[in-house]
Amino acid sequence: MNTAGKVYLVGAGIGSIDYLTIRGQQLLHNAQVVIYDALVDSQLLELVPETCLKLDVGKRGGLPSTDQNTINQLLVDYCLQGKQIVRLKSGDPLIFGRVIPEIQALTQANCDYELVPGISSALAAPLLARIPLTDKKLSRCFTILTGHQPDLLDWEALAKIDTLVILMGGKKLPQIVQQLQDNGRSLSNPIAIIREGGNPRQEVWIGTLGDIVDRVSGVSLSPAIIVIGEVVNLRSMEFSSRPLTGQTVLVTRAAGQSSQFSLMLQRQGAKVIEMPALEILPPSSWEELDRTIEELSTFDWLIFTSANGVKFFFQRLKNLGQDLRALGGVKLAVVGKKTASVLKNYGLNPDFIPSNFVADSMVANFPESLDNQKILFPRVETGGRDILVKELGEQGAKVVEVAAYQSGCPEKIDPEAWKALQQKKVNIVTFASSKTVRNFSDLIKQELENNSQDKLSSILDNICIASIGPQTSQTCYELLGRVDLEAQEYTLEGLTEVLKNRKID
């Protein structure tokens, strides 16, 4: 057995990092090579080291794809080079994952490997759509099958099973429905189609074997999970109790970053449309940050006011060949739960976090005298608020500001978001920072100029504008003319709570 390298066949789950196993996350943090499938969410690739080689070998129907022999050979070659390889597969690697040929190739080449389970969409998608697969009266068993080649299945036997869960069946839906009808399944038998389960773009269609084909006519059903059986009717009993049921929420966020907030809203019944309104990039120069990292031992405090500041700082620390020991006796202060959470991903807990989660309260509640304290503040390159630095300086601190990242506005608005706004399909738009408000306004105005359509205020008619806190609200008033809801606790959890309690006219 080759001990120099090893291949980890890892189930990525249904997409979001929230549904990745801890073991999978640990392996991605240490991977030297990641070979991943098409349905793997891009946010998982952000977990790997900057030096990690990332290879897309995804297979999608009708599109150019990497053949299985090539994938097998890549795994073997990199393993024999002594690399630590993560073969990242959507869902669980042993459920329709084409993993057997890869195991055979690794075994023949005497390569070490390990299987790491993942959450299959066959189980997770129905759960997240609030559809139970078993019930003591309605479903004593269920079967998972692929609809890729329906002609090869025993439909006479399948039609007798209480609940069917079908993967890769979207394109074959008419044939599947016809086979079940021909084998005695009632036209009134309930069916649910869950597209992009667990994703903020998740959509669910409910119907019967008699009408579902017409209901989804013209809709692309990939990737989708099909659930057939009486348990589908149990969904309405619970789903209607969720406070955001029937509401479409437009979430403005940073491009390419995960949206835990979108998942929070989905769990409350909302349909979520994500609109990238920020682009997060490296600073124009690393020179200042690199120099201050070399001088870390001379600082008393390190302050972070954003998750991006944390990520870029520690990424640069690693690139310079240093680790957490470089922090030595430096104390850590952060603003916000999310910033603190990202810091904990690096095995660190903040020494101080303001209780109301805003930068303005940091100085007033600082745990020790600021006189003669030397503070390092890695921050956004341009456009950030200067009040914190000013107040720290007034209390006698020496603050060294360095650019850790920069943020900009995407070139164009997301087409799905723009279409939903034009068609008046959005009920709520949320903002978690002043910059997302500014960029949202700029992107909308750009489209209005190009298309000579209604003014910004008309676009936002009858849409609830929700803000995460006072500073974001101030920008909303300046650029959008109003704010309808503001979180009482200035966090994403607080914003979710105020939306849950919103009274709908």
N, C-alpha and C positions, 0 to 999 in steps of 0.2 A: 504494500500500500504506500502510495506517495504521501509523505508527511509534510512536504514543503508547502503545498497549496491545498486549498479545500473549497468545495462548492457547497453553498447553502441554498437549497431549493425552498424559497420562502413564499408563503402565501401572503399577498399584499392586502387581503380583505376586499372590502367593497369600494375603496378609494380613499376616503378621508383618513388622516393620521389618527383620528379618534378610534378607528376600528382596526388599527395595526397592532399586533401583539407587541408586548415589551421586548420579547426575544427578537422579533423582526426589527424593531427600532434599534436595538443594540448592535445588531449585525450591520445595518445600514451605516451606523456611525463609524464603523471600523472597516468598511468595504474598500477594497482597492479597485475592484471592477464590479459594475452593476450591469446585468444583462436583463432587460425588462420587456414586458409585453405591452401591447397597444392600449389595453384598458387600465393600466396602472396610472393612478393620478400623479400629475407632475409634482405636486407638493411633497410627495414622498422622496423624490429625488433631491430635494433641498436638504435632506437629513445626511447625505453622504459628504465625506471630506471634499474640499475643493480640488484635491489632486486625483480624486477617483475618476476612472474612465467609465463613461456611461454609454451603453450601446442599446439602441432601440431595435428590437427584432420582432416587433409586434405583427400579428396576423389579423387582418381585417378583410372580410369578404369583398371580393371584387377589386381590391387594391393591391399594388405591388407589395410583396412581403418576403421576409427571409425564410428560405426553406429549412426544414427541420434538420437536415444533415449539416447545414452550415452552423446552426445553433449548437448542435452537438459538438462540432469541432471547435467552436469558440470556447465552450466550457472546458473541454479537454486541454486545449492549447494553453489557456491562461492558468489552469490548475498546474500543469506541468512546469510552468514558469515560476511556480511558488506563490501565486497570488491568492488572496482571499476574495472569493467571488460570491456575490449574491445574485442568484437567478430569481428575479422578482416576477411572480406570476399573480394575476388577478385572482381574487377569491381564495380558494384552498387549492394547493398544487395537485392534490389527488382527486379532485372533482372536475372532470372534463378539462384537465390541465395539460394534456399531451406530455406528461412528465416521464412516462415509462421509457420512451426512446432515449431520453437524456440520461436516465439512470443506467440504462444498458450501456450507453457509450462510455460513461464514467467508469463503470465497473470493468469493462473490457480494457480500458486504458490504465487500470489500477489507480484511479483517482479517488481521493477521499471525498465523501459528501454527507450532508445531513438534511433531513426533511424537517421543515418548520411549518406547522399548520397555520391556516388563515381562516377568516370568517367567510364562508361561501355566500354569494348573493342569493343562492337558492333559499337560504335560511334568513338572511338579514333583510332582504328587500321586502318580503311579506311582513316581517315584524315592523319595519319602519313605516310601512303603509297601514299598520294596525290591523293586519289580517292574521289570525292564528292559523297554524297549519293543522292543529289537532283540537278536538273538543270531545268531551265524553259522550255527547249525543250525536253530533254532526260529522265527526271525523276521527275514527279510531286508528287511522293510518294514513300516510301520504307517501307518494312516490316522486322521486326527482328523475327527470329524463331530459334528454336533449331533443329539440325539435328540428335539428339540422337535417336529418334524413327520415322523415315521418313514415315513408313507405316500408322501412325496415323494422318497424315496431309492431308489437302484438296489440292492436287496438281493441280486440275483443276482450283481452284480459285487463287492459288499462281502463277501459270504460267502466269496469266494476269497482275500481278503487275509489274510496271516498274523496280524496283530494289529490290533484295532480299539480306538480310544480315543474314548469317547462322552461328550460334555458335555451337560448339561441333559436327561438321559434317564431320571431316576429314576421319574417318573410314567408313563413309557411303557415301562418295563422288560418287562412281559408281551408287548407288541406286538413289541418289539425281539427278544426271545428267540424268539418264534414265527416271525418273518420269517427269522431265521437258520436255524432248524430246517427251515422250508419250502424253503429254498434250499440244503440239503445239509450244513449244519454239524452235526457230531455232538453228540448229547446229552451226551457226556462231555467236550466242549470246556470248558476251565477259564474261569472268569469271576471277576473281583474287582470289588467296589464299594467305593470309597473316599469316605467322607463327611467333609467339612470337612478335606481334605488339608492338612497343614502346620500345622493348628491344634491346640492342646492337647486339643481334644475329638475329634480324628481317630478314626474307627472304620473297620475294614476287615472286609468279609464275603467269604469265599472259597467258591466252589461250582462248579457246572457249569451248562451251559445246561439240564440236566434238572431241577435242584433249586433253583436260586438264587431263583426267584420265591417258593417256599415258605419258604426260609430268611429272607427279608426281609419276609415278610408282616406288615403292620401297622406297619412302620417307615417313618418319613419319610426319604426319600432326597434331600433337597435342602439344601445343594448337594452334588452327588456327581459323581465321575468313574467311568465304567465301563470296565474293561479286559477284552477278550476275546481269548484266544489261549493257546497252550501256554506262553508266557513266564510266565504267572501261577504255574505250578508251580515256577519258579526261586526264588520268594520264600521258600519254606520252607527252602531250602538255606542261605540266609544269615540269615534272621530268627531261627532257633532258636539262633544263636550269640550273640545279644545278651543280656547278663546279666539285664535286667529284663523279658524276655519273660514274659508271663502275669501280671505284677504290676500292680495298680491303685494309683496313688499319688495321694493327696489333697494338693494344694499350696495352702497358705494364703498369701494375698498381698493387696496393696492393690487396692481396686476401681478399675477403669479403667486400670490400669497394665499394661504389657506383661510377659509372663512368659518371659524367656529361659530361666529354670530349667525350665519345663515342656517347652520344646523340647529341652533337654539330656537330660531323662529320656526323652522320646519316642525320641530317637536311640539310646537304650539298650534300646528295646523296650517301655517301660512304656506303659500306658494312663493318661492323666492326667485328673484331675477338678480343676478350679480352684475354690477357695472363697474369695471375697473376705472377708477378715477385718479389713480396715482401710479407712477412708475418709480420704483426704488432702485437706485443705481449706486455704484461705488463713487467716492468723491473724485473731483477732478485731479487730485494728487493725494498720494498716501504719505507724503513727506512729513507733514506735521504730526500726524497720528503715530507714525513709526518712531519719530524722535521722542514723543512723550511716553510711548511704551518702553523705550529704552531707559527712561528716567522715572519709571513707576514708583520706585522705592522712595522718591523724594516727596510723594503726594500723601496727604492725610486721608482724603476722601475721593471716591470715584462716583459720579452721579450719572444715572441713566434716566431719561424721561421718555424713552420709546423702546419697543421691542427691536426695532431696526438698529438702533444704536448699540444694543447688546450684541446682536448677531454679527454686525460688521466689526465691532471691537474685538470680540473673541476670535473671529475668523482671522483678523490681522495678527493677533497675538500668536496664533498657531503658525501662520505663515512666516513669522519672524523666528520660529524655532523655540518659542517659549510656551510655558504652560501656566497653570493656576498658581504655581509657586511664585511667579513674578509679582503677584499681587501683594505678597508678604503681609505687612501690617496695614495695608490700605483698607479702609472701611467702605462699604457699599451703601448707597442710597438710591432708591428708585421711586418713580412716580407711576402708579397704576398697577392693578392686579396682573394685567397681561404682561407688563414689563417684568414684574417679579416672577411670573410663571416661566418666562423664557430664560431668565437668569438661573432658575432652579434646574433647567435642562442641562446646565453646565456644572451642576452639583454645588451651587452657591445659594445662600440665603441672604437677603439684604439686611443690613444692620439697622436701616431706617426706611420706613415707607409712610408718607402722610396718610392719615386716616380717611380723608375725603378725596384722595386719589387725584388731586390737581397740583400742578407745579407751584401755583401761587401760595399754597399753604406750607410749602416745604420750609421756608425760612422761619416763619412764625412758630413752627413746631419742631425745629431742629433739636436733636437730643443733647447738644453741647454747644458751648460758645463757639461762634464762627470766627472770632478774632484771631488773626494770623494763621488760620487753617488754609492749607494749599489744596485746592480742589481741581480735579480733572473732569471736564465735561465734554465727552464725545457726543456730537449732535449733528443735526442735518446741516448741510453746507450753507444753504441760503433759505430765507423765508421763515425761520423759526422765531418764536417770541423771545424777546430779550429781557423780560421783566425779572425772570429768575436770576440771571447773571447780575443785573443791576442791584437787586435786593441783597444778594449774597455779598457783593462788593461793599454795599453800604454798612454791612455788619462786620466788616474788617477782613473778609476772606479774600484770598488771592485766587481768582478763577482762571484756569487755562482752558479756553474753548478750542476744540479741534474738530475738523470736519471728518465724520465717520462714514457718511453716506450723503447722497443728494436725492431729492425727489422732484419729479416733474409731472407734467400732464401728458396723458396718451395723445397720440396724433388725432385719433378719431374716436367717436363714441361707439360703444358696443352696439352692433346692429339690432340684436334682440332687445336690448334695453330701449333703444330709440323707437323701435316699432311698437313696443308696449306702451310707451309714453304717448306716442301719436294716436294710438287706438284707444286711449283712455282705459287701459287695462290695469293700471297701477293704482293701488289704494293708498300706499304709504311709501315715502322715500326716507331713508335713514342716513345720517351723517355722523361719523365718529371722529372727525377732525375738521378744522377750518379749511385745510387745504383741499379736502374732498369737496367741500362746498364751493370753493373758488373754481376748481377744475370742472366740477359738474356744470356750473354756470357757464364757463367758457365753452365747454363741449356742446351744450345745448344751443348757445348763441351761434356757434359755428355752423351747426346744422340749419338753424333758422335763416341765417344769411345765405347759405347755399341753396336752400329750397324755397325761400320767400314764404315761409309758413307763419303760423301764429307766433306772437311774442312769448317770451319766457313765462310771464305771469299766466298766460292762457294755457300753456302746456301744463302748468302746475295747478290749474283749477281743480277743485274737489279732491286734491291729493294731500294727505296729511304729511306735514314736514316734521320729522322727529330728530332731535339732537341729543348728543351724549352729555352735553354740559354747557356751562355759561359762555365759554369762549367760542365754541362752535355755534351756539345760538346767536351770538353777536354777529358773526359772519353771515349767518342765515338772514338776519334782519337787514344787513347791509346790502346783500346781493340778491336775495330772493323775496324780501319784503315782509317775511313773517316766519314764525315758528309756532307749531301747534302743540308739540309735546317736547318736554325736556326731562331727561332722566334725573331722578332724585339722587341716586348714587351714580357717580360719573364713570360707569363701567358698561361693558356690553351686557352684562347680566342686568344692570340697572335699566338699560335701554330696553331690553327684552321685557322687563317687568312693567314698565310704563306702557308699552304697547299691549301687553296682555290685559291691562286694566282700562284700556281706551274704550270709551263709550261710542258705539257706532250708531250714527243717526239713521 
